[in-house]
Amino acid sequence: MRWWDIDPVLELEKALFPEDAWSRGMFWSELAHARGPEATRRYLVAEDGGGRVVGYAGLVSGGEQADVQTIAVARELWGSGLGARLLTELLRAATAFECAEVMLECRVDNVRAQKLYERFGFEPIGFRRGYYQPGNVDALVMRLSDPARLLNGPAAGVDAPEGAADVRETAERETAERGTESDG
């Protein structure tokens, strides 16, 4: 994700999370920590064939732990495998950051997301009461140990269906723009 992606990401954010959407400033702040040798964040966008942003995801790393900050997929692509591809790319980033575990919070009423995370080996470890505001919805806290092992396991072969957005090309384009070798 780059600064020019923020407006289309915000449109999708507001459509999917109307009660607790991130602000423009929150995305700017995250992207400020996503580049350069001291980067602690990895944010991705997925675009359809026409260049429209149809998904995005973000991860923050700190020491040996990474946290999934967000994953969102346009409603018309739910069930397409795009969420799994975005999550796979975040796990690649966590591995590149040399994180031993990945944490996340998920709304307790978002069963679709919970099933995705469970498929990847995330395990529930607790709750955060009233985490999502203003709706006062609880968060399920989940943890994945050793994300690197997944990249050689079931998640390694996750493919989106024909016509779905290509996350890898976006990630590789960003890597090329930084002038470093791609890890994909």
Backbone as JSON, one array per atom type, in Angstrom:
{
  "sequence": "MRWWDIDPVLELEKALFPEDAWSRGMFWSELAHARGPEATRRYLVAEDGGGRVVGYAGLVSGGEQADVQTIAVARELWGSGLGARLLTELLRAATAFECAEVMLECRVDNVRAQKLYERFGFEPIGFRRGYYQPGNVDALVMRLSDPARLLNGPAAGVDAPEGAADVRETAERETAERGTESDG",
  "N": [[0.86, -1.17, 0.0], [0.51, 2.17, -0.8], [0.75, 5.79, -0.44], [-1.05, 6.83, -2.33], [-2.97, 4.94, -2.44], [-4.59, 5.26, -0.27], [-7.1, 6.74, -0.34], [-8.9, 5.07, -2.01], [-8.77, 2.79, -0.37], [-9.88, 3.75, 1.99], [-12.53, 4.13, 1.13], [-13.39, 1.46, 0.8], [-12.93, 0.56, 3.41], [-14.8, 2.11, 4.89], [-17.17, 1.13, 3.8], [-17.13, -1.54, 4.63], [-16.67, -1.49, 7.39], [-18.5, 0.31, 8.88], [-19.09, 1.36, 11.46], [-16.71, 1.43, 12.92], [-14.61, 2.37, 11.35], [-11.26, 2.94, 10.2], [-9.43, 6.01, 10.24], [-8.25, 8.44, 7.82], [-5.88, 9.54, 8.78], [-4.98, 7.49, 10.47], [-4.26, 5.49, 8.65], [-2.24, 6.86, 7.23], [-0.38, 7.18, 9.3], [0.32, 4.49, 9.82], [1.48, 3.78, 7.34], [3.68, 5.42, 7.39], [5.48, 4.03, 8.84], [6.18, 1.92, 7.28], [8.18, 1.76, 5.41], [11.61, 1.76, 4.34], [14.78, 1.08, 6.07], [14.21, 0.76, 8.78], [11.64, -0.17, 8.92], [8.6, -1.28, 10.36], [6.18, -2.15, 9.66], [3.89, -3.74, 7.37], [1.95, -3.23, 4.68], [-0.53, -4.07, 2.38], [-2.21, -3.9, -0.79], [-4.87, -5.21, -2.76], [-5.74, -5.43, -6.09], [-8.28, -5.36, -8.63], [-8.6, -6.48, -12.07], [-9.02, -4.05, -13.35], [-7.68, -2.2, -11.87], [-8.93, -1.38, -9.55], [-9.11, -1.09, -6.04], [-9.66, -3.9, -4.16], [-9.18, -5.19, -1.87], [-7.28, -5.22, 1.17], [-4.57, -5.31, 3.53], [-2.8, -5.38, 6.65], [0.1, -5.41, 8.77], [1.92, -5.27, 11.81], [5.12, -5.33, 13.27], [7.02, -6.25, 16.14], [9.77, -6.87, 17.84], [9.83, -10.29, 18.51], [7.24, -10.71, 17.85], [4.38, -10.36, 15.79], [1.55, -8.44, 14.74], [-1.55, -8.77, 13.26], [-3.07, -6.16, 11.81], [-5.19, -5.41, 10.19], [-7.45, -6.87, 7.85], [-9.17, -6.83, 4.89], [-11.72, -7.47, 2.53], [-13.44, -6.82, -0.45], [-16.97, -7.14, -0.49], [-18.13, -8.5, -2.7], [-16.18, -10.29, -3.34], [-15.96, -12.04, -1.27], [-15.31, -15.25, -0.07], [-13.78, -15.95, -2.21], [-11.14, -16.58, -1.89], [-9.36, -14.55, -1.69], [-8.98, -13.28, 0.8], [-7.5, -15.25, 2.12], [-5.19, -15.21, 0.56], [-4.23, -12.64, 1.09], [-3.75, -12.91, 3.85], [-1.78, -14.88, 3.75], [0.31, -13.42, 2.58], [0.77, -11.57, 4.62], [1.75, -13.3, 6.55], [4.09, -14.08, 5.3], [5.42, -11.65, 5.46], [5.64, -11.42, 8.26], [7.38, -13.52, 8.72], [9.61, -12.6, 7.32], [10.21, -10.44, 8.95], [11.19, -11.87, 11.0], [9.56, -12.9, 13.04], [8.33, -14.83, 15.72], [5.78, -15.42, 16.45], [2.35, -14.66, 15.6], [-0.19, -12.43, 16.27], [-3.69, -11.58, 16.6], [-6.78, -9.72, 16.63], [-10.21, -10.4, 16.48], [-13.54, -9.68, 15.65], [-16.03, -11.02, 17.76], [-18.38, -11.73, 16.56], [-17.74, -12.19, 13.94], [-17.69, -14.72, 12.28], [-16.91, -15.78, 9.82], [-14.32, -14.7, 9.35], [-13.01, -15.79, 11.58], [-13.03, -18.52, 10.94], [-11.34, -18.53, 8.72], [-8.89, -17.75, 9.92], [-8.54, -19.88, 11.72], [-8.2, -21.97, 9.9], [-5.65, -21.42, 9.08], [-4.23, -22.06, 11.28], [-4.34, -20.43, 13.53], [-5.04, -19.98, 16.97], [-7.58, -19.56, 19.41], [-7.03, -17.46, 22.23], [-8.03, -15.8, 24.14], [-10.18, -13.05, 25.23], [-11.08, -9.67, 24.48], [-12.88, -7.49, 26.1], [-15.47, -5.4, 24.93], [-13.9, -4.28, 22.9], [-14.21, -3.37, 20.22], [-15.36, -0.36, 19.24], [-17.82, 2.1, 18.29], [-19.68, 0.15, 19.0], [-19.31, -1.56, 21.14], [-18.42, -4.24, 20.96], [-17.08, -7.42, 21.64], [-13.71, -8.69, 21.28], [-12.17, -11.51, 19.9], [-9.17, -12.9, 20.77], [-6.47, -14.17, 18.98], [-3.8, -16.48, 18.27], [-0.91, -17.37, 16.4], [1.65, -19.61, 16.32], [4.99, -19.74, 15.16], [4.96, -18.73, 12.26], [6.45, -19.17, 9.94], [6.51, -21.9, 9.37], [4.09, -22.39, 8.21], [4.29, -21.39, 5.66], [5.41, -23.32, 4.16], [3.53, -25.18, 4.3], [-0.02, -25.87, 4.27], [-0.93, -23.24, 3.66], [0.81, -22.34, 1.76], [0.06, -23.11, -0.77], [-2.23, -21.67, -1.39], [-4.54, -20.42, -3.59], [-6.09, -17.83, -5.41], [-9.27, -17.68, -7.09], [-9.85, -17.7, -10.67], [-9.65, -14.51, -12.14], [-9.68, -13.11, -9.75], [-8.15, -10.69, -7.57], [-4.63, -9.99, -7.78], [-2.44, -10.34, -5.38], [0.28, -10.88, -5.0], [1.64, -9.76, -7.24], [1.27, -7.05, -6.7], [2.67, -6.81, -4.28], [5.25, -7.52, -5.14], [5.7, -5.46, -6.96], [5.85, -3.25, -5.25], [8.11, -3.97, -3.79], [10.06, -3.95, -5.8], [10.01, -1.23, -6.37], [11.24, -0.24, -4.14], [13.73, -1.07, -4.59], [14.86, -3.43, -3.73], [15.54, -6.95, -3.4], [12.99, -9.23, -4.34], [11.02, -11.28, -2.16], [9.41, -13.28, -3.04]],
  "CA": [[0.0, 0.0, 0.0], [1.22, 3.44, -0.87], [-0.11, 6.91, -0.07], [-2.12, 7.04, -3.3], [-4.0, 3.92, -2.22], [-5.38, 5.54, 0.94], [-8.5, 7.11, -0.63], [-9.72, 3.9, -2.33], [-8.81, 1.91, 0.8], [-10.86, 4.35, 2.9], [-13.87, 3.82, 0.61], [-13.66, 0.07, 1.15], [-12.96, 0.53, 4.88], [-16.09, 2.65, 5.36], [-18.24, 0.23, 3.36], [-17.07, -2.8, 5.37], [-16.63, -1.26, 8.84], [-19.08, 1.65, 9.03], [-19.11, 1.84, 12.84], [-15.39, 1.62, 13.51], [-13.63, 2.52, 10.26], [-10.04, 3.71, 10.44], [-9.39, 7.34, 9.62], [-7.15, 8.7, 6.89], [-4.69, 9.74, 9.6], [-4.5, 6.2, 10.96], [-3.55, 4.83, 7.54], [-1.0, 7.61, 7.0], [0.54, 6.85, 10.38], [0.81, 3.14, 9.6], [2.36, 3.78, 6.17], [4.92, 6.12, 7.74], [6.39, 3.04, 9.44], [6.19, 0.76, 6.4], [9.24, 1.83, 4.4], [12.96, 2.04, 4.8], [15.45, 0.01, 6.82], [13.62, 0.63, 10.12], [10.21, -0.47, 8.77], [7.99, -2.24, 11.29], [4.84, -2.42, 9.16], [3.74, -4.2, 5.98], [0.58, -3.03, 4.22], [-0.75, -4.51, 1.0], [-3.52, -3.75, -1.42], [-5.17, -6.11, -3.87], [-6.51, -4.72, -7.12], [-8.85, -6.2, -9.67], [-7.99, -6.26, -13.38], [-9.17, -2.65, -13.74], [-6.94, -1.34, -10.97], [-9.75, -1.0, -8.39], [-8.72, -1.74, -4.79], [-10.71, -4.83, -3.72], [-8.76, -5.77, -0.61], [-6.06, -4.68, 1.76], [-4.18, -5.97, 4.77], [-1.66, -4.76, 7.3], [0.76, -6.13, 9.86], [2.96, -4.55, 12.53], [6.03, -6.24, 13.97], [7.75, -5.69, 17.27], [10.52, -7.98, 18.43], [9.51, -11.59, 17.94], [5.8, -10.83, 17.68], [3.71, -9.51, 14.81], [0.11, -8.32, 14.95], [-2.36, -8.45, 12.09], [-3.83, -4.95, 12.13], [-6.41, -5.36, 9.4], [-7.62, -7.58, 6.58], [-10.49, -6.51, 4.37], [-11.97, -7.89, 1.15], [-14.73, -6.34, -0.95], [-18.03, -8.14, -0.29], [-18.36, -9.32, -3.88], [-15.11, -11.28, -3.43], [-15.97, -12.94, -0.12], [-15.33, -16.65, -0.47], [-12.98, -16.14, -3.43], [-9.77, -16.94, -1.56], [-8.53, -13.35, -1.6], [-8.6, -13.09, 2.21], [-6.43, -16.21, 2.39], [-3.96, -14.74, -0.1], [-3.74, -11.5, 1.86], [-3.2, -13.43, 5.09], [-0.52, -15.55, 3.4], [1.33, -12.38, 2.38], [1.11, -11.03, 5.93], [2.6, -14.29, 7.22], [5.41, -13.94, 4.67], [6.04, -10.45, 6.05], [6.01, -11.75, 9.64], [8.57, -14.37, 8.61], [10.72, -11.71, 6.93], [10.52, -9.67, 10.15], [11.71, -12.86, 11.94], [8.63, -13.01, 14.18], [8.06, -16.21, 16.14], [4.34, -15.6, 16.56], [1.5, -13.62, 15.05], [-1.41, -12.24, 17.05], [-4.73, -10.76, 15.98], [-8.09, -9.63, 17.26], [-11.29, -10.59, 15.52], [-14.85, -9.52, 16.28], [-16.62, -12.32, 18.13], [-19.49, -12.02, 15.65], [-17.22, -12.38, 12.58], [-17.39, -16.15, 12.18], [-16.21, -16.0, 8.55], [-12.9, -14.42, 9.57], [-12.48, -16.77, 12.53], [-12.79, -19.78, 10.23], [-10.13, -18.33, 7.92], [-7.73, -17.78, 10.81], [-8.39, -21.24, 12.22], [-7.64, -22.76, 8.79], [-4.22, -21.13, 9.03], [-3.61, -22.53, 12.51], [-4.5, -19.51, 14.66], [-5.81, -20.55, 18.07], [-8.11, -18.56, 20.35], [-6.34, -17.45, 23.52], [-8.7, -14.93, 25.1], [-11.12, -12.05, 24.75], [-10.95, -8.28, 24.91], [-14.26, -7.03, 26.26], [-15.79, -4.07, 24.42], [-12.75, -3.81, 22.11], [-14.65, -2.64, 19.03], [-16.24, 0.74, 19.6], [-18.71, 2.37, 19.41], [-20.66, -0.91, 19.19], [-19.01, -2.31, 22.35], [-18.34, -5.64, 20.58], [-15.89, -8.09, 22.15], [-12.74, -9.22, 20.33], [-11.52, -12.79, 20.16], [-7.73, -12.79, 20.54], [-5.97, -15.42, 18.42], [-2.35, -16.51, 18.13], [-0.28, -18.38, 15.55], [3.07, -19.79, 16.62], [5.87, -20.13, 14.05], [4.32, -18.52, 10.95], [7.3, -19.65, 8.84], [6.18, -23.29, 9.04], [2.9, -22.39, 7.35], [4.62, -21.04, 4.28], [5.75, -24.58, 3.5], [2.4, -26.08, 4.55], [-1.26, -25.65, 3.52], [-1.1, -21.87, 3.18], [1.73, -22.08, 0.65], [-0.59, -23.36, -2.05], [-3.51, -20.97, -1.5], [-4.7, -19.69, -4.84], [-7.38, -17.17, -5.63], [-9.87, -18.15, -8.32], [-9.66, -16.92, -11.9], [-10.22, -13.17, -12.13], [-9.51, -12.44, -8.46], [-7.01, -9.78, -7.53], [-3.32, -10.61, -7.59], [-1.72, -9.68, -4.3], [1.72, -11.07, -5.16], [2.18, -8.78, -8.16], [1.31, -5.77, -6.01], [3.77, -6.86, -3.32], [6.5, -7.51, -5.88], [5.88, -4.12, -7.53], [6.32, -2.4, -4.16], [9.49, -4.36, -3.48], [10.9, -3.44, -6.89], [10.1, 0.22, -6.24], [12.19, 0.05, -3.06], [15.07, -1.41, -5.08], [15.39, -4.6, -3.03], [15.18, -8.23, -4.02], [11.7, -9.76, -3.94], [11.09, -12.54, -1.43], [8.39, -14.17, -3.56]],
  "C": [[0.9, 1.23, 0.0], [0.24, 4.57, -0.58], [-1.27, 7.09, -1.03], [-3.21, 5.98, -3.21], [-4.94, 4.28, -1.07], [-6.83, 5.88, 0.63], [-9.34, 5.9, -1.04], [-9.81, 2.89, -1.18], [-9.85, 2.44, 1.8], [-12.3, 4.08, 2.44], [-14.28, 2.41, 1.01], [-13.78, -0.08, 2.66], [-14.32, 0.99, 5.41], [-17.26, 1.77, 4.96], [-18.29, -1.03, 4.22], [-17.17, -2.61, 6.88], [-17.23, 0.11, 9.17], [-19.03, 2.2, 10.45], [-17.72, 2.16, 13.38], [-14.29, 1.7, 12.45], [-12.42, 3.33, 10.71], [-10.16, 5.04, 9.73], [-8.23, 7.41, 8.63], [-5.83, 8.83, 7.66], [-4.11, 8.43, 10.13], [-3.73, 5.46, 9.86], [-2.23, 5.54, 7.24], [0.04, 7.25, 8.06], [1.14, 5.45, 10.19], [1.81, 3.1, 8.44], [3.68, 4.49, 6.45], [5.95, 5.16, 8.32], [6.57, 1.81, 8.55], [7.32, 0.77, 5.37], [10.58, 2.11, 5.06], [13.51, 0.93, 5.68], [14.88, -0.21, 8.22], [12.13, 0.28, 10.07], [9.76, -1.52, 9.77], [6.58, -2.62, 10.83], [4.94, -2.98, 7.74], [2.27, -4.08, 5.64], [0.5, -3.34, 2.74], [-2.11, -4.08, 0.51], [-3.63, -4.82, -2.5], [-6.06, -5.34, -4.82], [-7.1, -5.72, -8.09], [-8.19, -5.85, -11.0], [-8.06, -4.83, -13.87], [-8.45, -1.68, -12.83], [-7.72, -0.87, -9.75], [-9.28, -1.78, -7.16], [-9.9, -2.58, -4.31], [-10.34, -5.53, -2.42], [-7.51, -5.09, -0.11], [-5.8, -5.4, 3.07], [-2.96, -5.28, 5.34], [-1.19, -5.52, 8.52], [1.78, -5.2, 10.5], [3.83, -5.57, 13.25], [6.73, -5.49, 15.09], [8.47, -6.83, 17.97], [10.18, -9.28, 17.74], [8.02, -11.78, 17.69], [5.3, -9.87, 16.61], [2.23, -9.51, 15.15], [-0.56, -7.97, 13.63], [-3.23, -7.26, 12.51], [-5.18, -4.91, 11.42], [-6.32, -6.3, 8.21], [-9.04, -7.27, 6.12], [-10.57, -6.92, 2.9], [-13.34, -7.38, 0.75], [-15.77, -7.47, -0.88], [-18.22, -9.06, -1.5], [-17.28, -10.38, -4.09], [-15.01, -12.17, -2.2], [-16.09, -14.36, -0.62], [-14.47, -16.95, -1.68], [-11.56, -16.63, -3.15], [-8.86, -15.73, -1.42], [-8.09, -13.08, -0.16], [-7.45, -14.01, 2.59], [-5.12, -15.76, 1.75], [-3.37, -13.55, 0.65], [-3.1, -11.97, 3.17], [-1.87, -14.14, 4.83], [0.6, -14.52, 3.24], [1.72, -11.74, 3.71], [2.01, -12.0, 6.69], [4.0, -14.31, 6.6], [6.15, -12.74, 5.27], [6.48, -10.73, 7.48], [7.27, -12.6, 9.66], [9.79, -13.52, 8.24], [11.16, -10.84, 8.11], [11.09, -10.56, 11.27], [10.88, -12.95, 13.21], [8.33, -14.48, 14.46], [6.58, -16.48, 16.31], [3.61, -14.41, 15.98], [0.21, -13.62, 15.86], [-2.42, -11.46, 16.21], [-5.95, -10.72, 16.88], [-9.11, -9.73, 16.16], [-12.61, -10.39, 16.26], [-15.44, -10.89, 16.59], [-17.77, -12.7, 17.22], [-19.04, -12.22, 14.21], [-16.74, -13.83, 12.41], [-16.61, -16.46, 10.91], [-14.71, -15.79, 8.73], [-12.29, -15.43, 10.53], [-12.16, -18.09, 11.85], [-11.54, -19.68, 9.36], [-8.89, -18.46, 8.81], [-7.49, -19.18, 11.36], [-7.79, -22.16, 11.15], [-6.12, -22.59, 8.7], [-3.51, -21.52, 10.32], [-3.66, -21.57, 13.68], [-5.39, -20.18, 15.7], [-6.32, -19.44, 18.96], [-7.38, -18.63, 21.69], [-7.01, -16.55, 24.54], [-9.65, -13.96, 24.43], [-10.69, -10.68, 25.23], [-12.36, -7.71, 24.92], [-14.42, -5.6, 25.73], [-14.71, -3.46, 23.54], [-13.17, -2.95, 20.92], [-15.71, -1.62, 19.43], [-16.67, 1.48, 18.34], [-19.7, 1.25, 19.72], [-20.45, -1.76, 20.43], [-18.98, -3.83, 22.1], [-17.02, -6.23, 21.08], [-15.0, -8.56, 21.0], [-12.26, -10.58, 20.81], [-10.05, -12.61, 19.83], [-7.23, -14.16, 20.09], [-4.47, -15.32, 18.21], [-1.94, -17.66, 17.21], [1.19, -18.44, 15.92], [3.79, -20.24, 15.36], [5.21, -19.96, 12.68], [5.14, -19.05, 9.78], [6.94, -21.07, 8.43], [4.97, -23.37, 8.11], [3.23, -22.13, 5.89], [5.07, -22.26, 3.48], [4.63, -25.6, 3.66], [1.19, -25.7, 3.72], [-1.41, -24.25, 2.96], [-0.25, -21.58, 1.96], [1.04, -22.24, -0.69], [-1.91, -22.65, -2.24], [-3.55, -20.17, -2.79], [-6.06, -19.03, -4.88], [-7.95, -17.68, -6.95], [-9.58, -17.22, -9.49], [-10.34, -15.57, -11.78], [-10.1, -12.44, -10.81], [-8.24, -11.61, -8.49], [-5.71, -10.54, -7.27], [-2.52, -9.83, -6.57], [-0.23, -9.75, -4.53], [2.29, -10.03, -6.11], [2.28, -7.41, -7.5], [2.48, -5.74, -5.05], [5.11, -6.81, -4.04], [6.76, -6.15, -6.5], [6.41, -3.18, -6.46], [7.76, -2.71, -3.82], [10.44, -3.83, -4.54], [11.08, -1.94, -6.79], [11.09, 0.61, -5.15], [13.6, -0.3, -3.49], [15.69, -2.56, -4.34], [14.92, -5.84, -3.73], [13.83, -8.72, -3.47], [11.88, -11.06, -3.19], [10.09, -13.55, -1.96], [8.87, -14.78, -4.79]]
}
